[in-house]
Amino acid sequence: MRRISTRIEGLDHILAGGLPEGCVVLIAGVPGSGKTMLANQIVFNNATLENKALVITTISEPLAKMVRFTQEYAFFDVNKIGSAVIYEDISSDLLNQNGETAVERITKLVQKHNPAFLVVDSFKILSDLAESPASFRRMMYKLVATLATLPCTAFLIGEYETSDLNTSAEFVAVDAVIELRNQLLGLRDYRSLRVAKLRGSDYVSGEHTLCITNQGVMIFPRFVTPPCPVTYTVTGEQVATGIKGLDELFGKGILRGTATLVAGEPGTGKTVTSLHFLLNGAQAGEPGVYISFQEDPSQLKHIANNFGFDIDELQQQGMLRMFYTSPVELNVDQHAPLMLREIEALNAQRVVIDSITDFQASTSRDTDRYFNYIYALVQHFKNLSITSFFTAEMSEMFGTGIMMTGVGISHIVDNVILLRYVEVEQLVRRVLTILKARGSAHSTQVREYTISERGGVCVGKPLSGLRV
């Protein structure tokens, strides 16, 4: 089956390479979700003098107004108007007569121009103006049957709710259904795209992030686990964190390619511990990327300088990259490809994500999404043999850490380092415990953990007389 590329990178990935040639696609969604822009972007990306696009407007917005707003986007090419992209307005057929007459008019225009691409915006108005549901079904069948005899890929745009998907005749007759959504989540809008139907083809299911920029529509596919795990030989090689006393608790270090969760209460040293792991590795010849949300690069640079690290020099040597994103507008699917691009550009061997608590906040609308995202991220790192640290904040002070991850992230990672406060002889001290080290023996002792600019980061001796 030949496919038509939408030339929208993320969308072609979701559609397994593109839309089947000659199919009829219904683009459904509430007003303002980006339906018209998506259809116009696809036709402008593909239309040529040999493969024309016919855009038919009904009673939605005036033709001149639609063209005026569309031309503000980078995909618009004024030289294609009237030649490669032809606009027709059939609002008069609908205002003066009915939906059945409009379908006949659409059919005649298609036969006249013989387009490779057809857009009808809005198509739903035809069902609204039809004399009866039975009349509209007949109209729908005639139109789809006509299009099936022509080498034409059609896009029918309509203002449909999700609940309409199972009840409207349109969804039965078409070959593909792409649903666009625009939901208010907290203080911001969340736009998304979902393929609800695609005959004769596989596709990436689920909800995918959609953004509208001056370039047009941008699609960020849902970040998923690699389809096939990469087969690699487990060497058993241990890598040093460079933190005094910590490597001994794991034997001689952490197994290469494993994922470590550093969980702790505020101020226990999660960021400092992860930063030492990354910077010590960079100084030893293992390039690394620090991915942060709460701490911006200037703050991290200041912290590193206090411990004798020169971040600027390591970056100039190509051993380090600092990648910061504000947690306020964080979208995990939009963030994932940018993050992986930084990692692959440096050929990183170590990665720190500080912290996954921000991922959890950005996916609060769907707790399963958070779990699946972290799992997929860990698998991507394993396939690249990257040794990774993830920080996570605990919810209670002076606790045991049993509830530290809330939704079961601890079993996804290979190692768990717990940092917390304890009271010893009326003094509050930091302590460190290795709760888990998959595939290697590890200490289970509760050790004092000290952080100072002069002494650096150090795991001390076991503490006695603890009051937890």
TORGU-955722 format. One line per field, with one value per residue (C-alpha): y, z, x; residue number from 1; residue in three letters. Coordinates in pm, whole numbers, plus 50000, padded with zeros to 5 digits. Each point is the difference from the previous one (the first is absolute). Last residue first. Layout:
# TORGU-955722
y = Y,...
z = Z,...
x = X,...
nr = NUM,...
rest = ALA,...
***
This chain:
# TORGU-955722
y = 50722,50017,49856,49886,49885,50146,49806,50181,50283,50058,50317,50299,50280,50058,50373,50087,49773,49707,49715,49671,49778,49637,49772,49655,49786,49953,49871,49681,50033,49920,50254,50239,50096,50189,50152,50227,50352,50215,50373,50114,50181,50028,49909,49695,49882,50115,49878,50177,49821,49881,49671,49857,49759,49790,49816,50229,49891,49861,50344,50165,49853,50282,50185,50021,50051,49813,49763,50281,49936,50347,50290,50241,49880,50013,49880,50184,49809,50004,49783,49884,49830,49769,49998,49672,50147,49730,50053,50371,49935,49744,50249,50260,49755,49903,50365,50081,49697,50089,50364,49913,49759,50291,50195,50364,50039,49955,50330,49953,49649,50117,50271,49733,49832,50249,50068,49764,49898,49832,49813,49847,50288,49989,50380,50047,49685,50137,50347,49852,49767,50300,50185,49684,49955,50360,50008,49668,50108,50336,50249,50344,50086,49750,50236,49803,49976,49793,50018,49822,49848,49834,50208,50161,50341,49859,49862,50338,50189,49754,50053,49777,50094,49921,50360,50027,49719,50180,50325,49818,49830,50337,50147,49690,50028,49787,49903,49824,49828,49762,49953,49835,49792,49921,49723,50099,49995,50372,49939,49711,50213,50264,49763,49817,50325,50166,49705,50024,50381,49983,49735,50159,49966,50350,49898,49634,49724,49772,49930,49746,49819,49863,49742,50015,49937,49829,50244,49997,49776,49800,50217,50140,50044,50238,50234,50050,50307,50100,49927,49835,49715,49774,49624,49765,49696,49957,49956,49917,50192,49927,50315,49972,50004,50256,50266,50109,50294,50379,50114,50160,50373,50170,50353,50196,50316,50156,50305,49758,49767,49707,49648,49739,49640,49800,49625,49764,49998,49878,49679,50006,49858,50239,50274,50088,50203,50163,50242,50355,50227,50359,50077,50346,50153,50105,49660,49782,50157,49758,50049,49679,49886,49671,49834,49753,49784,49803,50189,49843,49894,50323,50210,49819,50155,49799,49850,50295,50257,49962,50136,50325,50094,50330,49859,49991,49754,49933,49816,49812,49986,49744,49973,49713,49995,50372,49933,49722,50227,50275,49769,49828,50328,50132,49680,50020,50365,49915,49729,50245,50239,50317,50065,50341,49872,49710,50237,50237,49718,50032,50333,50033,49751,49932,49802,49881,49846,50229,49923,50368,49950,49658,50125,50314,49793,49773,50296,50154,49672,49992,50357,49909,49722,50237,50243,50301,50374,50019,49671,50065,50358,49872,49811,50187,49863,50029,49853,49907,49913,50280,50248,50042,49820,50320,50117,49721,49931,49759,50285,50107,50348,49910,49783,50302,50184,49680,49918,50355,50010,49667,50113,49780,49690,49981,49805,50027,49776,49958,49825,49888,49940,49721,50096,50371,49906,49944,49805,50233,50243,49711,49876,50351,50078,49689,50068,50369,49925,49747,50201,49950,50336,49861,49645,49711,49767,49956,49737,49839,49841,49781,50033,49936,49841,50272,50032,49805,49792,50256,50106,50049,50199,50221,50073,50112,50203,49937,49849,49714,49829,49624,49731,49665
z = 56368,50314,49921,50280,49762,49674,49741,49888,49749,49644,49877,49786,50004,50303,49956,49825,50234,49961,50250,49978,50308,49909,50054,49909,49731,49805,49646,49798,49629,49737,50113,50267,50241,50322,50018,50304,50058,50312,50062,50360,50240,50353,50324,50056,49643,49817,49644,49665,49670,49686,49839,49710,49781,49728,49697,49914,49912,50350,50159,49771,50186,49997,50326,49963,50358,50184,50180,50045,50372,50099,50172,49764,49772,49630,49854,49710,49700,49827,49699,49934,49676,49863,49624,49812,49708,50028,50377,49956,49774,50248,50289,49797,49906,50366,50107,49735,50078,50371,49932,49738,50242,50241,49739,50057,50228,49701,50042,50378,49963,49753,50251,50268,49754,50112,49925,49713,49989,49701,49961,49687,49775,49626,50024,49713,50111,50348,49880,49737,50262,50211,49707,49894,50356,50076,49766,50137,50360,49978,50242,50012,50362,50032,49818,49790,50053,49805,50124,49770,50099,49856,49684,50126,49996,50220,50248,50012,50065,50273,50203,50307,50334,50235,50026,49623,49955,50209,49808,49666,50117,50086,49664,49812,50147,50297,50006,49663,49931,49746,50059,49702,50023,49828,50160,49996,50373,50039,49842,50241,50303,49857,49960,50333,50180,49852,50106,50361,50010,49855,50246,50299,50299,49951,49926,50091,49800,49703,49772,49747,49806,49647,49875,49692,50187,50336,50288,50186,50165,50233,49995,50351,49902,49719,50253,50236,49825,49707,49673,49860,49877,49721,50039,49707,50023,49628,49910,49631,49790,49828,49931,50127,49717,49975,50198,50290,49917,49990,49859,49664,49989,49722,49876,49820,49821,49981,50189,50282,50086,50225,50003,50260,49927,50157,49946,49714,49777,49663,49804,49662,49793,50131,50240,50289,50322,49933,50288,50006,50299,50117,50370,50106,50309,50354,50135,49701,49750,49713,49625,49805,49644,49869,49686,49843,49704,49728,50006,49987,50362,50151,49781,50117,50345,50320,50125,49932,50115,50367,49917,49889,49634,49820,49654,49732,49710,49855,49668,49822,49631,49733,49903,50011,50381,50003,49825,50246,50293,49865,49922,50340,50187,49809,50070,50366,50004,49866,50264,50274,49870,49791,50012,50133,50307,49800,49740,50273,50119,49690,50092,49827,49712,49900,49687,49886,49668,49829,49684,49960,49831,50145,50350,49940,49874,50306,50237,49830,50033,50367,50039,49846,50257,50283,49924,49790,50021,50281,49911,49629,50084,50237,49716,50004,49785,50060,49767,50121,49726,49771,50159,50311,49965,49969,50336,50177,50356,50201,50203,50152,49975,49662,50174,50166,49675,49817,50262,49998,49622,50000,50258,50312,50064,49749,49721,49879,49731,49976,49679,49995,49678,49920,49671,50084,50347,50337,50270,50282,49915,50025,50337,50148,49887,50171,50326,50001,49952,50285,50253,50327,49977,49964,50135,49809,49703,49695,49786,49750,49671,49855,49653,50104,50344,50245,50111,50118,50287,50065,50336,49836,49717,50262,50181,49685,49831,49634,49980,49805,49767,50013,49733,50103
x = 51399,50212,50340,50229,50266,50116,50201,50314,50017,49890,50171,49920,50254,50218,50051,49673,49805,49763,49990,49814,49985,49951,49699,50126,49844,50323,49979,50036,49940,49738,49740,50124,49721,49945,50348,49983,50125,49971,49981,50014,49768,50140,49821,50220,49949,49686,49973,49972,49969,50179,49896,50200,49804,50157,49864,49709,49646,49931,50043,49744,49700,49748,50075,50375,50116,49727,50239,50250,50044,49894,50177,49823,49720,49918,50326,50158,50128,50338,50079,50359,50100,50270,49949,50038,49798,49731,50004,49935,49703,49866,50021,49812,49725,49949,49997,49737,49783,49985,49920,49737,49834,49951,49801,49900,50303,50230,50188,50023,50143,50260,50099,50045,50236,50264,50276,50072,50368,50162,50331,50152,49907,50059,49997,49754,49811,49932,49900,49766,49853,49897,49847,49813,49861,49893,49701,49877,50062,49825,50152,49837,50090,50288,50239,50246,50378,50251,50360,50243,50334,50309,50039,50320,49831,49723,50253,50174,49677,49897,50318,49963,50159,49711,49880,50038,49747,49737,50052,49977,49682,49844,50101,49879,49645,49895,49631,49985,50331,50150,50374,50167,50318,50326,50212,50370,50083,49925,49659,49934,50084,49767,49705,50021,50083,49689,49784,50118,49966,49648,49880,50173,49765,49858,49643,49933,50155,50003,50294,49869,50272,49976,50250,50221,50326,49960,50050,50330,50256,49778,49689,50066,50365,49896,49839,50296,50139,49787,50185,49689,50217,49883,49964,50037,49772,50039,49633,50006,49749,49673,49804,49645,49743,49720,50191,49774,49777,50017,49664,50064,50081,49804,50068,49727,50101,50346,49873,49922,49709,50082,49856,50094,49899,49716,49989,50072,50305,49875,49948,49837,49715,49738,50107,49769,50014,50337,50046,50133,50057,49981,50044,49891,50154,49912,49897,49931,49759,49948,50035,49946,50060,49856,50134,49757,50098,49823,49670,49652,49956,50124,49773,49687,50028,49944,50326,50229,49745,50100,50347,49837,49977,50057,50075,50268,49989,50345,50017,50280,49911,50090,49630,49750,49995,49919,49668,49909,50090,49773,49709,50021,50000,49701,49805,50090,49893,49656,49958,50096,49730,49960,50375,50107,50189,50144,50142,50124,50224,50217,50154,50236,50023,50361,50094,50341,50110,49750,49796,49901,49660,49915,50077,49795,49705,50010,50015,49693,49809,50096,49872,49664,49965,50086,49718,49887,50061,50252,50165,50051,50105,50270,50168,50335,50284,50375,50262,50349,50253,49885,49760,50215,50333,50206,49862,50187,49879,50221,50151,49669,49844,49848,49742,49838,49929,49903,49734,49865,49970,49814,49746,49984,49794,49717,50169,50359,50143,50378,50113,50363,50188,50243,50170,50012,50118,49830,50185,50105,49719,49752,50130,50019,49646,49862,50187,49904,49632,49995,50202,49805,49826,49648,49970,50145,49976,50221,49823,50233,49894,50275,50148,50361,50029,50108,50361,50304,49861,49724,50151,50341,49841,49835,50327,50177,49728,50071,49650,50155,49756,50027,49993,49857
nr = 468,467,466,465,464,463,462,461,460,459,458,457,456,455,454,453,452,451,450,449,448,447,446,445,444,443,442,441,440,439,438,437,436,435,434,433,432,431,430,429,428,427,426,425,424,423,422,421,420,419,418,417,416,415,414,413,412,411,410,409,408,407,406,405,404,403,402,401,400,399,398,397,396,395,394,393,392,391,390,389,388,387,386,385,384,383,382,381,380,379,378,377,376,375,374,373,372,371,370,369,368,367,366,365,364,363,362,361,360,359,358,357,356,355,354,353,352,351,350,349,348,347,346,345,344,343,342,341,340,339,338,337,336,335,334,333,332,331,330,329,328,327,326,325,324,323,322,321,320,319,318,317,316,315,314,313,312,311,310,309,308,307,306,305,304,303,302,301,300,299,298,297,296,295,294,293,292,291,290,289,288,287,286,285,284,283,282,281,280,279,278,277,276,275,274,273,272,271,270,269,268,267,266,265,264,263,262,261,260,259,258,257,256,255,254,253,252,251,250,249,248,247,246,245,244,243,242,241,240,239,238,237,236,235,234,233,232,231,230,229,228,227,226,225,224,223,222,221,220,219,218,217,216,215,214,213,212,211,210,209,208,207,206,205,204,203,202,201,200,199,198,197,196,195,194,193,192,191,190,189,188,187,186,185,184,183,182,181,180,179,178,177,176,175,174,173,172,171,170,169,168,167,166,165,164,163,162,161,160,159,158,157,156,155,154,153,152,151,150,149,148,147,146,145,144,143,142,141,140,139,138,137,136,135,134,133,132,131,130,129,128,127,126,125,124,123,122,121,120,119,118,117,116,115,114,113,112,111,110,109,108,107,106,105,104,103,102,101,100,99,98,97,96,95,94,93,92,91,90,89,88,87,86,85,84,83,82,81,80,79,78,77,76,75,74,73,72,71,70,69,68,67,66,65,64,63,62,61,60,59,58,57,56,55,54,53,52,51,50,49,48,47,46,45,44,43,42,41,40,39,38,37,36,35,34,33,32,31,30,29,28,27,26,25,24,23,22,21,20,19,18,17,16,15,14,13,12,11,10,9,8,7,6,5,4,3,2,1
rest = VAL,ARG,LEU,GLY,SER,LEU,PRO,LYS,GLY,VAL,CYS,VAL,GLY,GLY,ARG,GLU,SER,ILE,THR,TYR,GLU,ARG,VAL,GLN,THR,SER,HIS,ALA,SER,GLY,ARG,ALA,LYS,LEU,ILE,THR,LEU,VAL,ARG,ARG,VAL,LEU,GLN,GLU,VAL,GLU,VAL,TYR,ARG,LEU,LEU,ILE,VAL,ASN,ASP,VAL,ILE,HIS,SER,ILE,GLY,VAL,GLY,THR,MET,MET,ILE,GLY,THR,GLY,PHE,MET,GLU,SER,MET,GLU,ALA,THR,PHE,PHE,SER,THR,ILE,SER,LEU,ASN,LYS,PHE,HIS,GLN,VAL,LEU,ALA,TYR,ILE,TYR,ASN,PHE,TYR,ARG,ASP,THR,ASP,ARG,SER,THR,SER,ALA,GLN,PHE,ASP,THR,ILE,SER,ASP,ILE,VAL,VAL,ARG,GLN,ALA,ASN,LEU,ALA,GLU,ILE,GLU,ARG,LEU,MET,LEU,PRO,ALA,HIS,GLN,ASP,VAL,ASN,LEU,GLU,VAL,PRO,SER,THR,TYR,PHE,MET,ARG,LEU,MET,GLY,GLN,GLN,GLN,LEU,GLU,ASP,ILE,ASP,PHE,GLY,PHE,ASN,ASN,ALA,ILE,HIS,LYS,LEU,GLN,SER,PRO,ASP,GLU,GLN,PHE,SER,ILE,TYR,VAL,GLY,PRO,GLU,GLY,ALA,GLN,ALA,GLY,ASN,LEU,LEU,PHE,HIS,LEU,SER,THR,VAL,THR,LYS,GLY,THR,GLY,PRO,GLU,GLY,ALA,VAL,LEU,THR,ALA,THR,GLY,ARG,LEU,ILE,GLY,LYS,GLY,PHE,LEU,GLU,ASP,LEU,GLY,LYS,ILE,GLY,THR,ALA,VAL,GLN,GLU,GLY,THR,VAL,THR,TYR,THR,VAL,PRO,CYS,PRO,PRO,THR,VAL,PHE,ARG,PRO,PHE,ILE,MET,VAL,GLY,GLN,ASN,THR,ILE,CYS,LEU,THR,HIS,GLU,GLY,SER,VAL,TYR,ASP,SER,GLY,ARG,LEU,LYS,ALA,VAL,ARG,LEU,SER,ARG,TYR,ASP,ARG,LEU,GLY,LEU,LEU,GLN,ASN,ARG,LEU,GLU,ILE,VAL,ALA,ASP,VAL,ALA,VAL,PHE,GLU,ALA,SER,THR,ASN,LEU,ASP,SER,THR,GLU,TYR,GLU,GLY,ILE,LEU,PHE,ALA,THR,CYS,PRO,LEU,THR,ALA,LEU,THR,ALA,VAL,LEU,LYS,TYR,MET,MET,ARG,ARG,PHE,SER,ALA,PRO,SER,GLU,ALA,LEU,ASP,SER,LEU,ILE,LYS,PHE,SER,ASP,VAL,VAL,LEU,PHE,ALA,PRO,ASN,HIS,LYS,GLN,VAL,LEU,LYS,THR,ILE,ARG,GLU,VAL,ALA,THR,GLU,GLY,ASN,GLN,ASN,LEU,LEU,ASP,SER,SER,ILE,ASP,GLU,TYR,ILE,VAL,ALA,SER,GLY,ILE,LYS,ASN,VAL,ASP,PHE,PHE,ALA,TYR,GLU,GLN,THR,PHE,ARG,VAL,MET,LYS,ALA,LEU,PRO,GLU,SER,ILE,THR,THR,ILE,VAL,LEU,ALA,LYS,ASN,GLU,LEU,THR,ALA,ASN,ASN,PHE,VAL,ILE,GLN,ASN,ALA,LEU,MET,THR,LYS,GLY,SER,GLY,PRO,VAL,GLY,ALA,ILE,LEU,VAL,VAL,CYS,GLY,GLU,PRO,LEU,GLY,GLY,ALA,LEU,ILE,HIS,ASP,LEU,GLY,GLU,ILE,ARG,THR,SER,ILE,ARG,ARG,MET
***
